[in-house]
Amino acid sequence: MAACTTPDPPGVPVTGPADGATSAPDPALASYYDQELAWATCDAYQCADLTVPIDYADPTGGEITIKVLRVPARSQGKRLGSLVVNPGGPGASGVDYATAADSIVGPSVRSSFDVVGFDPRGVGRSAPIDCLDDTALDAFLGTDPTPDDAAEERGLLKAAETMAAGCQSRNRDLIAHVGTADAAKDMDVLRAALGEAHLNYLGKSYGTFLGATYADLFPARVGRFVLDGVVPPDLTSAQLAEGQARGFELATRAYVEDCVTEGDCPLGTSVDEGMRWIRGFLAELDRTPLPTGDPAVPRLTEAWGSLGLAVAMYDQGAWGILTDAIREAETGSGASLMALANAYADRAPGGSYSGNMMEAIWAVNCLDRPDSPELSTYEGYENHFTEVAPTWGPFLAWGSLACGVWPVQGDNPPHRISAEGSNPIVVVGTTRDPATIYEWSKQLRDQLANAVLVSLDGDGHTAYTRGSSCIDDALDAYFVKGTVPQDGLTC
């Protein structure tokens, strides 16, 4: 790790309760901004319901309930305010994330802030989007992701159309109103209901897109803001997929290098040999799936196998588990790789899903980043992506086909943001992050009018509370003391 001592730059003032915290940007929204949260005991936590309009352009046209959970600061006498957290997705539960408060923020932050999580609209417990039954969702996720001919392309298109049609038919009132801009507006209503003049926020992965969107909509309300593992709001669907293809390729090479270095690696004796092995293995799964022992998904297809490989790239702590699963696959069993795929999809053996992320992710992404309905577009993606990422390019090239046939259009297309007038925002990037490539952190840092970039030279997805004391110390000091890290700090 590089040394992390820095001079004391200007701080961000503490942002507790203040006059005007509930002021609404539109008088028509006053009743939402004036609401008070009625906290109740939920297991070991506190929970409440937040009411927001379905359509901010028509606040009287119906409303939904956003579920909120609070873990009070350990040192109430030294409490600085609320810290709202979001783990990403889109589709991951912020409520569940907040229950892990002891591990998602540093001890000093845990002592000083109430950690508050919410399920964004359409997610988890907040008017959840439901598009397919579990059997149909299994079939959708298991569809051949790398079509070899026109018939397979049509099969993938049919699967995309089934997901899109199910999302529309089952969620007619909400389907046009689950984009990131709507969720960011909900977050400002939550800020007001918490009695905070400014929003203190930790967003990871997609949560950075949500946070950046909030900052651009409400720059004067930005408090102590950390965006870790960045998805810039100006990425198109194709740019997102191409970047992730390169990110997973880089992360997989790092995994293979580690496997080879450890010795007795089932992938071979060099990185290039290992990458060829993985590509050959996925091609073989396409031809001859492996048995899983799961009655709902009895065969590990290329699609499920790819998800099993991908999830291990998010955390280098899972690399050994993946290697063992690959050894098992060589004996003819796909059970352990299927278990990894289940972890990716929040799925239990037998086909039950613990959340709705595998559906909400489409409902949100396709409003935010529409794509083309033409199959030839994705053929072009595959040709290009395969050049820059031979292993993951073909898989990710077709991944946004559902957004090409999505039945509704969003009103917040990809665009550059600046959040002019905000307090300093801390942007964090990891050099070998598979899902949110490092250059995206630099890209957002350069767009924001008032931001600093903190970098981790490392593996895995996101950086805060993932083992680097250098990163953790810098972000803990920012949250608790308002000390902005030095721009360009590298750990």
SVG drawing of the C-alpha trace seen along z (x, -y; Angstrom):
<svg xmlns="http://www.w3.org/2000/svg" viewBox="-54 -28 58 65">
<polyline fill="none" stroke="black" stroke-width="0.4" points="0.0,0.0 1.2,-3.5 1.5,-5.9 -1.7,-7.6 -0.7,-10.6 -2.0,-13.9 -2.2,-17.5 -5.4,-18.7 -7.5,-20.1 -10.7,-22.2 -13.3,-20.1 -17.0,-19.5 -19.1,-21.0 -21.1,-18.7 -24.6,-18.5 -27.1,-17.7 -30.6,-19.1 -31.1,-22.7 -33.9,-25.1 -35.4,-24.5 -34.5,-20.8 -38.0,-19.9 -38.5,-22.6 -39.9,-21.1 -38.5,-22.0 -42.1,-22.2 -45.1,-23.3 -47.1,-20.4 -44.7,-18.1 -45.0,-19.8 -47.1,-17.1 -44.4,-14.5 -41.5,-16.7 -43.4,-17.5 -44.0,-13.9 -42.5,-12.5 -41.2,-9.0 -42.9,-6.8 -40.1,-4.5 -41.0,-1.1 -38.9,1.8 -38.1,4.4 -36.0,7.2 -32.8,5.4 -33.4,2.3 -35.8,-0.5 -38.0,-0.7 -40.4,-3.1 -42.5,-3.8 -41.8,-6.7 -44.6,-7.8 -43.6,-9.2 -45.6,-10.0 -45.5,-7.4 -45.0,-10.3 -43.2,-13.4 -44.8,-15.3 -48.2,-14.4 -47.9,-14.2 -51.7,-13.6 -51.7,-10.7 -51.0,-8.0 -48.3,-7.1 -46.2,-4.2 -44.4,-3.2 -40.7,-3.2 -39.3,-0.9 -36.6,-2.4 -34.4,-0.9 -32.2,-2.7 -29.4,-1.4 -28.8,-4.1 -25.4,-5.5 -23.5,-3.7 -22.6,-7.0 -25.8,-9.0 -24.2,-11.7 -21.7,-12.3 -24.1,-11.6 -23.5,-13.6 -26.6,-12.8 -27.8,-10.1 -25.8,-8.3 -27.9,-6.9 -26.4,-3.9 -27.1,-2.0 -25.3,1.2 -26.0,1.0 -27.7,3.3 -29.9,1.8 -32.2,4.0 -30.1,4.7 -31.9,4.0 -30.7,1.0 -32.7,2.2 -30.7,5.5 -27.5,3.6 -28.1,1.3 -28.5,4.3 -24.8,5.0 -23.9,1.6 -21.1,2.9 -19.2,4.2 -20.1,1.7 -18.7,-1.4 -15.8,-2.0 -16.1,-1.8 -15.9,-5.6 -18.6,-6.2 -20.7,-3.5 -20.4,-5.4 -21.2,-8.8 -24.0,-8.2 -27.3,-6.5 -26.9,-4.2 -30.1,-4.4 -31.0,-2.1 -34.0,-2.1 -35.2,0.2 -35.5,-2.0 -38.8,-2.1 -39.5,1.1 -37.0,3.0 -37.3,5.5 -40.0,4.2 -40.8,1.0 -43.5,1.7 -41.3,4.5 -41.3,5.0 -42.4,8.5 -42.1,9.7 -41.9,13.5 -42.7,16.4 -39.7,18.3 -39.8,21.0 -39.9,18.5 -37.1,16.5 -35.0,19.6 -35.6,20.1 -34.7,16.5 -31.5,16.6 -30.5,19.9 -31.1,18.8 -28.1,19.2 -26.3,15.8 -24.0,16.2 -26.2,17.2 -24.4,19.1 -26.9,18.7 -30.1,16.9 -32.3,19.4 -30.5,18.9 -30.6,15.1 -34.4,15.4 -34.6,17.5 -32.6,14.8 -34.9,12.1 -38.0,14.1 -36.6,14.4 -36.0,10.6 -39.5,9.9 -41.0,12.2 -39.1,10.3 -40.2,6.9 -43.8,7.9 -44.0,9.5 -42.6,6.3 -45.2,4.2 -48.3,6.4 -47.6,6.9 -46.5,3.4 -48.6,1.1 -48.7,-1.9 -45.1,-1.8 -43.1,-0.5 -42.5,-4.0 -41.5,-5.5 -38.6,-3.3 -35.7,-5.1 -32.8,-6.4 -33.9,-10.1 -37.2,-9.1 -35.3,-7.1 -33.0,-10.1 -36.0,-12.3 -37.3,-9.8 -33.9,-10.1 -34.4,-13.8 -37.8,-13.2 -36.1,-10.8 -33.5,-13.4 -36.2,-15.8 -38.1,-13.1 -34.9,-12.4 -34.7,-16.1 -31.4,-16.6 -30.5,-19.8 -28.0,-17.9 -27.7,-14.3 -24.8,-12.3 -24.4,-9.3 -22.4,-6.1 -23.2,-4.6 -21.5,-1.6 -21.6,-0.4 -25.0,-1.4 -25.4,-3.3 -22.8,-5.8 -25.1,-6.4 -28.0,-7.0 -25.8,-9.3 -24.4,-11.2 -27.9,-11.8 -29.0,-13.1 -26.0,-15.4 -26.8,-16.8 -30.5,-17.3 -29.9,-18.7 -26.3,-20.0 -27.0,-22.3 -28.2,-19.4 -25.0,-17.3 -23.4,-16.6 -20.6,-14.1 -20.8,-12.0 -18.8,-8.9 -19.3,-7.2 -17.3,-3.9 -17.1,-1.8 -18.5,-4.3 -21.1,-4.0 -21.1,-7.4 -24.5,-8.7 -23.4,-9.5 -22.6,-5.9 -24.8,-4.5 -26.0,-0.9 -23.2,0.2 -20.5,-1.7 -21.6,-0.1 -21.5,3.4 -18.2,2.9 -16.6,1.5 -17.8,4.4 -16.5,6.9 -13.0,5.3 -13.4,5.2 -14.3,8.8 -11.6,9.8 -9.0,8.0 -10.3,9.4 -10.4,12.9 -6.8,12.6 -5.9,11.5 -7.7,14.6 -6.0,16.9 -2.6,15.4 -3.3,16.0 -4.4,19.6 -1.2,20.3 1.0,18.7 -0.6,20.8 0.3,24.0 -1.7,27.1 -4.1,24.8 -6.7,26.8 -6.6,24.0 -3.0,24.6 0.4,23.2 0.1,19.7 -2.5,16.9 -3.1,17.2 -3.5,21.0 -6.0,20.4 -8.0,17.9 -8.2,20.3 -9.3,23.0 -12.2,20.9 -13.3,20.0 -13.2,23.6 -15.1,24.7 -17.9,22.2 -18.1,23.4 -18.3,27.0 -21.1,26.0 -23.0,24.5 -22.8,27.9 -23.0,30.2 -24.3,28.7 -23.3,30.3 -25.6,31.8 -26.3,29.6 -28.5,31.7 -31.1,28.9 -34.5,30.2 -35.5,26.8 -32.3,26.2 -30.9,29.7 -28.2,28.6 -25.5,26.0 -25.8,24.2 -23.3,21.7 -25.5,18.9 -25.5,20.3 -21.9,21.2 -21.0,17.7 -22.8,16.2 -21.0,18.6 -17.6,17.5 -18.6,13.8 -19.7,13.7 -16.3,14.9 -14.7,11.9 -16.4,9.5 -14.3,10.6 -10.9,12.1 -11.9,14.0 -14.0,16.2 -11.2,17.2 -10.4,20.4 -14.1,21.4 -14.2,20.9 -11.1,23.0 -12.6,25.8 -15.8,25.5 -13.8,25.8 -12.0,28.9 -15.4,30.4 -16.7,29.4 -13.7,31.4 -15.1,34.5 -18.5,33.9 -20.5,32.0 -21.8,28.5 -23.2,28.4 -20.7,26.0 -20.7,23.6 -24.5,23.6 -24.2,22.6 -22.0,19.7 -24.6,18.7 -27.3,18.9 -25.4,16.5 -25.2,14.1 -29.0,14.3 -30.1,14.3 -31.6,17.7 -32.0,20.8 -31.6,24.3 -35.0,25.4 -35.8,22.1 -37.0,19.6 -35.6,16.1 -35.0,14.1 -35.3,10.7 -36.3,9.3 -33.0,7.9 -33.0,10.1 -36.2,8.3 -35.7,4.8 -32.3,4.5 -34.1,4.5 -36.9,2.2 -34.4,-0.4 -31.6,0.0 -33.9,0.0 -35.4,-3.3 -32.0,-4.8 -30.2,-3.3 -32.4,-2.2 -30.8,-0.1 -31.6,1.0 -34.3,3.6 -32.1,4.7 -30.3,8.0 -27.6,6.7 -26.7,4.1 -25.8,6.8 -23.9,8.8 -21.8,5.6 -21.4,5.4 -20.2,9.0 -17.6,8.4 -16.2,5.4 -16.4,6.7 -14.7,10.0 -11.7,8.1 -11.2,6.2 -12.4,9.0 -12.3,12.5 -13.7,14.3 -16.4,12.0 -17.2,9.9 -19.6,12.4 -21.5,12.9 -22.0,9.2 -22.6,8.1 -26.2,9.4 -26.9,8.5 -29.0,5.4 -31.3,6.9 -34.3,6.6 -33.7,2.8 -34.0,2.8 -37.6,4.1 -38.6,2.4 -42.2,1.2 -41.8,-2.2 -39.3,-5.0 -37.5,-6.9 -37.1,-10.7 -33.6,-10.8 -31.2,-9.6 -27.5,-9.2 -25.9,-12.6 -22.9,-14.3 -23.4,-15.8 -21.5,-18.4 -23.4,-18.9 -22.2,-22.6 -22.4,-24.1 -22.1,-20.9 -19.9,-20.2 -16.8,-18.1 -17.7,-14.6 -15.3,-11.7 -15.0,-9.4 -13.4,-6.0 -12.1,-3.6 -10.3,-0.2 -7.8,0.6 -9.0,4.2 -12.7,3.8 -14.6,6.2 -18.0,4.5 -17.2,0.8 -13.9,0.2 -11.4,-2.2 -11.5,-4.6 -15.2,-5.3 -14.1,-6.7 -11.7,-9.0 -14.5,-9.9 -16.9,-11.0 -14.3,-12.8 -13.5,-14.9 -17.2,-15.7 -18.0,-16.7 -17.4,-20.4 -16.2,-19.7 -14.8,-16.2 -11.6,-14.3 -10.5,-10.8 -9.2,-8.2 -7.8,-5.0 -7.1,-1.5 -4.6,0.6 -6.3,3.9 -8.8,6.5 -12.5,7.0 -15.6,4.7 -15.4,1.4 -12.9,0.5 -14.3,-0.8 -14.2,1.7 -12.7,4.4 -9.4,4.7 -7.4,1.5 -6.7,-0.5 -5.5,-3.3 -8.8,-3.6 -10.8,-3.1 -8.8,-5.7 -9.3,-8.3 -13.0,-7.8 -13.7,-7.4 -11.9,-10.8 -14.0,-12.3 -17.3,-11.1 -16.6,-11.8 -14.3,-14.9 -15.2,-16.3 -11.6,-16.0 -11.6,-15.8 -8.9,-13.3 -6.2,-14.6 -7.2,-14.4 -5.2,-11.6 -4.6,-9.7 -3.6,-6.1 -3.7,-3.1"/>
</svg>
